[in-house]
């Protein structure tokens, strides 16, 4: 028999060793897990702190720039742009984020900017700023980068069609570019129209949108189908069968709280002040506009930057008899008359005109042509101010009226016939009613608006705008190279009428589009449509050159427009 004394001790020691190893392993795993948890916690906290640092930097830049806009109302847009650029040059890395975390810091390590450009989908930016942040929590570092886009353009010029309230699209228009609804976007296949004082509806499709729809929420996107109840965008799926459905990836949420508005009256006063130059008194300009004495006020200032014309100056003198005295008087008056006519035809300064100005494309008034440099000058703004109504009536004349001028009109505007135009135009006359019917203070009637020199018209109206065809049931599209804005509601029709708009139309109130497809013809009590041709009767396509072409006349906004890209992990 072998001696087995002491074997129990060896077994016990072996078991103790195993238990010790197991205990150490458990302890190590526990400590490692705790350390990994702590590291993960630090990692998440550092990431959130880096995000917070970027958010605070964007908020700081936004607040600083808005103070510059609101505190420098006497600056020209170019001077304001220069101030913004100097500010962007002055800010540097070193901005710190606030945090209550222990052993933590968040800092902006780099801020870089470059002059902006047109981006995709008609978006624009004057400046593109790249910001990089670094956050450290208990030795764990995270770096994030984000681009922000800054511009001072009013938002209405970034959309083909839009409304700060409800945008309703009935029937089958074709829209190229983005659309915006500040409240509801309503899509219906049933176009509405009035013919011979009777209300009618007509189902027509398809509605086509080559762009994005910017809405307040999916619940604010509403579809109305024939014989169906309303369907909200939030109820739509890929499987939902529907004519005119906007793909969900083409629907963007754009809060109206970030929408940069334009105030027509304030912008009008801004532009008068630009024409006056240094020392312009905006309060006085506003008061004189209210009194109806703007022309008298400007003429009384004896400004070297202005030429002045009154309506009676453009009454052509008549030779009374053939006496030498009458002939001398006639020649003197003709010289004065020709000088005044030339001020209107070929202005070289800002012009104040008192009374109603009528242009018919013939005789002594074939148009208004500032030079390219004078019209587009940004150092000394030149405006033709009409303290009255402006009537451009070239109806029936194949030779177009040519207008190259930025214009301010205190009254109403009417445009007819063939016009070639390069202009930013403000129409101040507000909405009013005549016998209970709203007056359209801007009327574009049987007009073809072609861009002069490849440019276009931007017409900003305080009152309602009516775009109308007298020659009903034409099947040749009217060309309108223009952007329209109204402070009021607006209704556009492509049923009996037919339009092709290169630019955009935006309403501060409700905007309603009614359009069908096909050849239109009149019947006894309704409009007939032969849709076998699928003729588009309402087409609107965005023009992204507007900011470059009309930069000298575009309205100044009161708030910086800032948008951001998603953050990127460095």
C-alpha positions in Angstrom: 0.0 0.0 0.0 1.2 3.4 -1.0 1.3 6.2 1.6 -1.6 8.6 0.9 -1.1 10.9 3.9 -1.3 14.6 2.8 -3.4 14.0 -0.4 -6.4 15.8 1.1 -4.2 18.9 1.7 -3.1 18.9 -2.0 -6.7 18.5 -3.1 -7.8 21.4 -0.9 -5.0 23.6 -2.1 -5.8 22.7 -5.7 -9.5 23.6 -5.2 -8.4 26.9 -3.5 -6.2 27.7 -6.4 -9.1 27.1 -8.8 -11.4 29.2 -6.7 -8.8 31.9 -6.5 -8.3 31.9 -10.3 -12.0 32.0 -10.8 -12.4 34.8 -8.3 -9.7 36.8 -9.9 -11.2 36.2 -13.3 -14.6 37.4 -12.0 -13.0 40.4 -10.4 -11.1 41.2 -13.5 -14.2 40.8 -15.7 -16.1 43.0 -13.3 -13.5 45.7 -13.1 -13.0 45.5 -16.9 -16.7 45.8 -17.5 -16.9 48.7 -15.2 -14.0 50.3 -17.0 -15.6 49.6 -20.4 -18.9 51.0 -19.1 -17.1 54.1 -17.8 -15.2 54.5 -21.1 -18.4 54.0 -23.1 -20.1 56.6 -20.8 -17.2 59.0 -21.4 -17.4 58.3 -25.2 -21.2 59.0 -25.3 -20.8 62.1 -23.1 -17.9 63.4 -25.3 -20.0 62.9 -28.4 -23.0 64.8 -26.9 -20.7 67.5 -25.7 -19.2 67.9 -29.2 -22.7 68.2 -30.6 -23.6 70.8 -27.9 -20.4 72.7 -28.8 -21.4 72.9 -32.4 -25.0 73.9 -31.6 -23.8 76.7 -29.3 -21.4 77.9 -32.0 -24.2 78.0 -34.6 -26.5 79.8 -32.2 -23.8 82.3 -31.4 -23.0 83.0 -35.0 -26.7 83.3 -35.8 -27.4 85.7 -33.0 -24.4 87.9 -33.9 -25.3 88.1 -37.5 -28.9 88.9 -36.8 -27.8 91.8 -34.6 -25.8 93.1 -37.5 -28.8 92.9 -39.9 -31.2 94.5 -37.4 -28.7 97.1 -36.2 -27.6 98.4 -39.6 -30.8 99.4 -41.5 -28.9 102.2 -43.2 -26.5 99.9 -44.8 -26.8 98.9 -48.5 -26.9 95.2 -49.1 -23.3 95.3 -50.3 -22.2 97.1 -47.2 -24.1 94.5 -45.1 -22.5 91.7 -47.0 -19.1 93.2 -46.3 -19.9 93.5 -42.6 -20.9 89.8 -42.6 -17.7 88.8 -44.3 -15.6 90.8 -41.9 -17.4 89.2 -39.0 -16.8 85.7 -40.4 -13.1 86.6 -40.8 -13.0 87.8 -37.2 -14.4 84.7 -35.5 -11.9 82.0 -34.8 -11.4 78.8 -33.0 -11.5 78.8 -29.2 -15.2 79.2 -28.5 -16.0 77.0 -25.5 -19.2 75.2 -24.7 -20.8 75.3 -21.2 -20.9 72.0 -19.3 -21.4 70.8 -15.8 -19.4 67.6 -16.4 -16.2 67.0 -14.3 -13.0 66.7 -16.2 -14.7 67.7 -19.4 -14.3 70.5 -22.0 -15.8 71.3 -25.4 -14.1 73.7 -27.8 -14.4 74.9 -31.4 -11.0 74.0 -33.0 -11.6 75.4 -36.5 -13.9 77.8 -38.3 -13.5 78.3 -42.0 -15.8 80.0 -44.6 -16.0 80.5 -48.3 -18.1 82.6 -50.6 -21.3 80.7 -51.4 -22.9 79.4 -54.5 -26.1 77.9 -55.9 -26.7 74.5 -54.4 -28.9 71.7 -55.5 -32.6 72.0 -55.8 -32.5 75.8 -56.2 -31.1 76.4 -52.8 -28.6 79.2 -52.4 -26.1 80.4 -49.9 -23.9 83.5 -49.8 -21.5 81.9 -47.4 -20.7 78.3 -46.5 -19.1 78.0 -43.0 -17.4 74.8 -41.9 -17.1 74.4 -38.1 -15.1 71.7 -36.3 -15.6 70.9 -32.6 -13.6 68.8 -30.1 -14.9 67.5 -26.8 -13.0 65.6 -24.1 -14.5 63.8 -21.2 -12.1 62.1 -18.8 -9.5 61.7 -21.5 -11.9 60.4 -24.2 -12.0 62.8 -27.2 -14.5 63.2 -30.0 -14.4 65.5 -33.1 -17.4 66.6 -35.1 -17.7 68.8 -38.2 -20.7 70.6 -39.6 -21.4 73.0 -42.5 -23.8 75.9 -42.2 -25.2 77.9 -45.1 -25.8 81.7 -44.7 -27.7 84.0 -47.0 -29.8 87.2 -46.9 -32.2 86.4 -49.7 -36.0 86.3 -49.0 -37.2 82.7 -49.1 -40.0 83.3 -51.6 -37.4 83.6 -54.3 -36.3 80.0 -53.7 -39.6 78.3 -54.7 -41.4 77.8 -57.9 -44.8 78.1 -56.2 -45.5 78.8 -52.5 -47.7 80.4 -49.9 -47.2 81.5 -46.3 -50.6 80.0 -45.7 -52.4 77.3 -47.8 -51.1 76.2 -51.1 -53.8 74.3 -53.1 -53.0 72.6 -56.3 -56.1 71.4 -58.2 -55.9 69.4 -61.4 -52.8 68.7 -63.5 -50.2 71.5 -63.6 -46.5 70.7 -64.3 -44.1 72.2 -61.7 -40.3 72.0 -62.0 -38.7 73.1 -58.8 -39.6 73.2 -55.1 -42.9 74.3 -53.6 -43.7 75.5 -50.1 -46.8 75.7 -47.9 -46.7 77.7 -44.6 -49.9 75.9 -43.4 -51.5 73.2 -45.6 -50.5 71.8 -48.9 -53.6 70.4 -50.6 -53.4 68.3 -53.7 -56.6 67.5 -55.6 -57.3 66.1 -59.1 -60.4 68.2 -59.5 -59.8 71.7 -61.0 -62.2 74.5 -60.3 -63.2 77.4 -62.5 -66.0 79.9 -63.2 -67.4 80.2 -66.7 -70.3 82.5 -67.7 -70.8 83.2 -64.0 -71.3 79.6 -63.1 -69.0 77.4 -60.9 -67.6 74.2 -62.5 -65.2 71.4 -61.6 -63.2 69.2 -63.9 -61.1 66.1 -63.1 -57.7 66.2 -64.8 -54.4 64.5 -64.1 -51.6 63.9 -63.7 -50.2 66.5 -61.3 -46.4 66.5 -61.9 -43.8 67.8 -59.4 -40.1 67.6 -60.4 -38.7 68.9 -57.1 -39.4 68.9 -53.4 -42.6 69.8 -51.4 -41.7 71.7 -48.2 -44.5 71.4 -45.6 -45.0 71.9 -41.9 -45.7 68.3 -41.2 -47.0 65.2 -43.0 -50.4 65.8 -41.4 -50.4 69.2 -43.2 -50.0 67.4 -46.6 -53.6 66.6 -47.7 -54.7 64.6 -50.8 -58.3 64.9 -52.1 -59.3 62.3 -54.5 -62.5 61.9 -56.6 -65.2 60.1 -54.5 -62.7 59.6 -51.6 -62.3 61.4 -48.3 -59.2 63.4 -47.5 -56.0 61.4 -46.9 -53.1 62.9 -44.9 -49.5 62.5 -45.9 -48.8 60.6 -42.7 -51.3 57.9 -43.8 -49.6 57.3 -47.2 -47.4 54.3 -47.7 -45.4 53.0 -50.7 -48.3 50.7 -51.4 -50.9 53.5 -51.5 -52.4 53.7 -55.0 -53.0 57.4 -55.8 -52.7 59.7 -58.7 -50.4 62.7 -58.0 -48.9 61.2 -54.9 -45.6 63.0 -54.0 -42.9 60.4 -53.1 -42.0 60.6 -49.4 -38.3 61.2 -50.2 -39.4 64.4 -52.0 -41.3 65.7 -49.0 -39.3 67.9 -46.6 -40.3 69.5 -43.3 -39.6 73.2 -43.3 -41.0 75.1 -40.3 -42.5 78.5 -41.0 -40.7 79.8 -38.0 -37.5 79.6 -40.0 -39.0 81.2 -43.1 -37.4 84.5 -44.0 -40.3 86.8 -44.9 -40.3 90.0 -46.9 -42.2 93.2 -46.0 -43.3 95.0 -49.1 -43.7 98.5 -47.5 -40.5 98.4 -45.6 -38.6 97.1 -48.7 -40.2 100.0 -50.7 -38.9 102.5 -48.2 -35.5 100.8 -48.2 -35.3 101.3 -52.0 -36.3 105.0 -51.9 -33.6 105.5 -49.2 -31.1 103.7 -51.5 -31.9 106.1 -54.3 -31.6 109.2 -52.0 -28.3 108.0 -50.6 -26.6 109.0 -47.3 -28.8 110.9 -44.9 -32.1 109.4 -46.1 -34.8 109.7 -43.4 -36.9 106.5 -43.5 -39.5 107.9 -41.1 -40.0 110.9 -43.4 -40.2 108.7 -46.4 -42.9 106.6 -44.7 -44.9 109.7 -43.7 -44.8 111.2 -47.2 -45.9 107.9 -48.7 -48.9 107.9 -46.3 -49.7 111.5 -47.2 -49.4 110.7 -50.9 -46.7 113.3 -51.3 -43.6 111.3 -52.1 -42.8 113.0 -55.4 -43.2 116.5 -54.0 -40.9 115.6 -51.1 -38.2 114.1 -53.3 -38.4 117.0 -55.8 -38.1 119.5 -52.9 -34.9 117.9 -51.7 -33.0 119.1 -54.9 -31.0 115.9 -55.0 -28.1 115.8 -57.4 -28.7 112.0 -57.7 -32.2 112.5 -59.1 -33.9 113.7 -62.3 -37.5 114.9 -61.9 -40.4 114.6 -64.4 -44.1 115.4 -63.9 -46.9 114.1 -66.1 -47.5 117.4 -67.8 -43.9 117.5 -68.9 -44.8 114.7 -71.3 -47.6 116.5 -73.1 -46.2 117.1 -76.5 -46.3 120.9 -77.5 -48.4 122.0 -80.4 -47.5 124.8 -82.8 -50.2 127.4 -82.5 -49.5 129.3 -85.7 -46.7 130.0 -88.1 -45.6 133.3 -86.6 -41.9 133.7 -85.7 -42.8 134.1 -82.0 -45.0 131.0 -81.9 -42.3 129.0 -83.7 -39.6 130.2 -81.2 -41.9 129.3 -78.3 -42.7 125.9 -79.9 -39.0 125.1 -80.5 -38.2 126.0 -76.9 -41.0 123.8 -75.6 -40.0 120.9 -77.9 -36.4 121.0 -76.6 -37.8 120.9 -73.0 -40.1 118.1 -74.0 -37.4 116.0 -75.7 -35.1 116.5 -72.7 -37.9 115.1 -70.4 -38.7 112.3 -72.8 -35.0 111.3 -72.9 -34.9 111.2 -69.1 -37.6 108.5 -69.2 -36.3 106.7 -72.3 -32.6 106.6 -71.3 -32.2 107.6 -67.7 -28.7 107.9 -66.1 -29.8 108.9 -62.6 -32.6 107.9 -60.3 -35.8 109.4 -61.6 -38.9 110.7 -59.7 -42.0 110.8 -61.9 -45.1 112.5 -60.6 -48.4 111.2 -62.1 -49.5 108.2 -64.1 -46.9 106.9 -66.6 -48.1 105.2 -69.7 -45.9 103.3 -72.2 -47.4 102.1 -75.4 -44.3 101.0 -77.3 -44.8 103.6 -80.1 -44.1 107.2 -80.8 -41.9 108.9 -78.3 -42.1 106.2 -75.6 -40.7 102.9 -77.0 -39.5 101.9 -73.6 -37.2 102.6 -70.7 -33.5 101.6 -70.9 -31.0 102.3 -68.2 -27.5 101.1 -69.3 -26.5 97.6 -68.0 -24.1 99.2 -65.6 -26.5 101.8 -64.2 -29.4 99.3 -63.8 -27.2 96.7 -62.1 -25.0 99.1 -60.1 -24.6 98.1 -56.5 -22.5 101.1 -55.4 -25.0 103.8 -56.3 -28.6 102.4 -56.6 -30.6 103.9 -59.4 -34.4 103.6 -59.2 -37.2 105.0 -61.4 -39.9 106.0 -59.0 -43.4 106.5 -60.3 -45.6 108.3 -57.8 -48.8 107.2 -59.5 -49.9 104.3 -61.8 -47.7 102.5 -64.4 -49.5 101.3 -67.5 -47.5 99.3 -70.0 -49.8 98.6 -72.9 -48.3 97.2 -76.1 -51.3 95.0 -77.0 -51.5 94.2 -80.7 -48.0 95.5 -81.5 -45.6 92.8 -82.6 -42.6 95.0 -81.7 -41.9 94.5 -78.0 -41.5 97.3 -75.5 -38.1 97.1 -73.9 -37.6 97.9 -70.3 -34.4 97.8 -68.3 -35.0 99.6 -65.0 -35.6 98.9 -61.4 -38.9 100.6 -60.6 -40.9 101.7 -57.5 -44.6 102.3 -58.2 -46.8 103.9 -55.5 -50.0 103.1 -57.5 -51.1 100.1 -59.5 -49.4 98.4 -62.5 -51.0 97.1 -65.7 -49.0 95.2 -68.3 -50.3 94.1 -71.7 -48.8 92.9 -74.9 -45.3 92.0 -75.9 -42.7 93.2 -73.4 -39.0 92.4 -73.0 -38.0 93.3 -69.5 -35.1 93.2 -67.0 -36.4 94.7 -63.8 -37.1 94.4 -60.1 -40.4 96.2 -59.6 -42.2 97.1 -56.3 -45.9 97.9 -56.5 -47.1 99.6 -53.3 -50.8 100.1 -53.8 -52.6 97.9 -51.2 -55.6 95.7 -51.6 -59.0 97.5 -51.8 -62.5 96.5 -52.9 -64.8 98.1 -55.5 -68.5 97.3 -55.1 -67.5 94.4 -52.9 -65.0 92.9 -55.4 -61.3 92.9 -54.6 -59.3 95.2 -56.9 -56.2 93.6 -58.5 -53.5 96.2 -58.1 -51.2 94.4 -60.5 -52.7 93.2 -63.7 -50.8 91.1 -66.3 -53.3 90.7 -69.1 -52.7 89.1 -72.5 -49.0 89.8 -71.9 -45.9 88.0 -73.1 -43.0 88.7 -70.7 -39.6 87.9 -72.2 -36.4 88.5 -70.4 -34.3 91.3 -71.8 -30.7 90.3 -72.3 -31.5 86.8 -70.9 -32.8 88.3 -67.6 -36.3 88.6 -66.2 -38.9 90.5 -64.2 -39.3 90.3 -60.4 -42.6 91.9 -59.4 -43.3 92.4 -55.7 -46.9 93.6 -55.1 -48.6 94.7 -51.9 -52.0 94.1 -53.5 -53.5 91.2 -55.4 -52.0 90.0 -58.7 -54.2 88.9 -61.6 -52.7 87.0 -64.6 -55.4 86.9 -67.2 -56.0 86.0 -70.9 -58.5 88.0 -72.8 -58.2 85.7 -75.8 -59.7 82.6 -74.2 -59.1 79.0 -75.3 -55.7 79.7 -76.9 -53.6 76.6 -77.1 -50.3 78.4 -77.5 -48.7 79.0 -74.1 -48.1 82.6 -72.9 -44.4 83.0 -72.0 -43.9 84.7 -68.6 -40.2 85.0 -67.6 -40.9 86.5 -64.2 -41.2 86.0 -60.4 -44.3 87.3 -58.8 -44.9 88.0 -55.1 -48.1 89.3 -53.5 -49.0 90.2 -49.9 -52.5 89.0 -50.7 -54.3 85.8 -51.8 -53.9 84.7 -55.4 -55.6 82.3 -57.8 -53.9 81.1 -61.0 -55.7 79.3 -63.8 -54.6 77.0 -66.6 -58.1 75.9 -67.8 -59.3 78.2 -70.5 -56.0 80.1 -70.3 -52.6 78.5 -70.9 -49.3 79.7 -69.3 -45.7 78.8 -69.2 -44.0 80.5 -66.2 -40.2 80.6 -66.0 -39.6 81.9 -62.5 -42.1 81.6 -59.7 -45.2 82.8 -57.9 -45.5 83.3 -54.2 -48.4 84.6 -52.0 -48.3 85.8 -48.4 -51.9 84.7 -48.3 -53.5 81.6 -49.8 -52.3 80.5 -53.3 -54.6 78.3 -55.4 -53.6 76.7 -58.8 -56.3 75.3 -61.1 -55.1 73.6 -64.2 -56.1 70.9 -66.7 -54.5 69.1 -69.6 -55.7 69.2 -73.2 -57.1 71.5 -75.9 -59.7 73.9 -74.4 -62.8 75.1 -76.2 -65.9 77.0 -75.1 -69.3 75.3 -74.9 -72.7 76.7 -74.0 -72.3 76.5 -70.2 -68.9 75.1 -69.6 -65.3 74.8 -70.9 -64.7 71.6 -72.9 -61.4 69.8 -72.8 -60.0 67.4 -75.4 -57.4 65.7 -73.4 -56.2 63.4 -76.1 -53.3 65.8 -76.8 -52.3 66.0 -73.1 -51.4 69.6 -73.7 -50.0 71.2 -70.5 -52.0 74.3 -69.8 -50.1 75.4 -66.7 -46.4 74.9 -66.5 -44.1 76.6 -64.0 -40.3 76.1 -64.0 -37.8 77.5 -61.5 -35.1 80.0 -62.7 -32.1 79.8 -60.4 -30.3 82.8 -62.0 -32.6 85.2 -60.3 -30.2 86.1 -57.5 -27.4 86.9 -59.8 -29.5 88.8 -62.4 -31.5 91.0 -60.0 -29.2 91.3 -57.0 -29.2 95.1 -57.3 -32.9 95.3 -56.7 -33.9 92.4 -54.5 -35.5 93.2 -51.1 -33.4 93.2 -48.0 -34.6 90.8 -45.3 -34.6 91.5 -41.6 -33.3 88.1 -40.5 -30.3 86.0 -41.6 -31.3 82.7 -43.1 -29.1 79.9 -41.7 -29.5 76.2 -42.6 -27.3 73.4 -41.4 -26.1 70.0 -42.8 -25.9 66.9 -40.7 -22.9 66.6 -38.4 -20.0 64.4 -39.5 -17.8 62.4 -37.2 -14.1 63.3 -37.8 
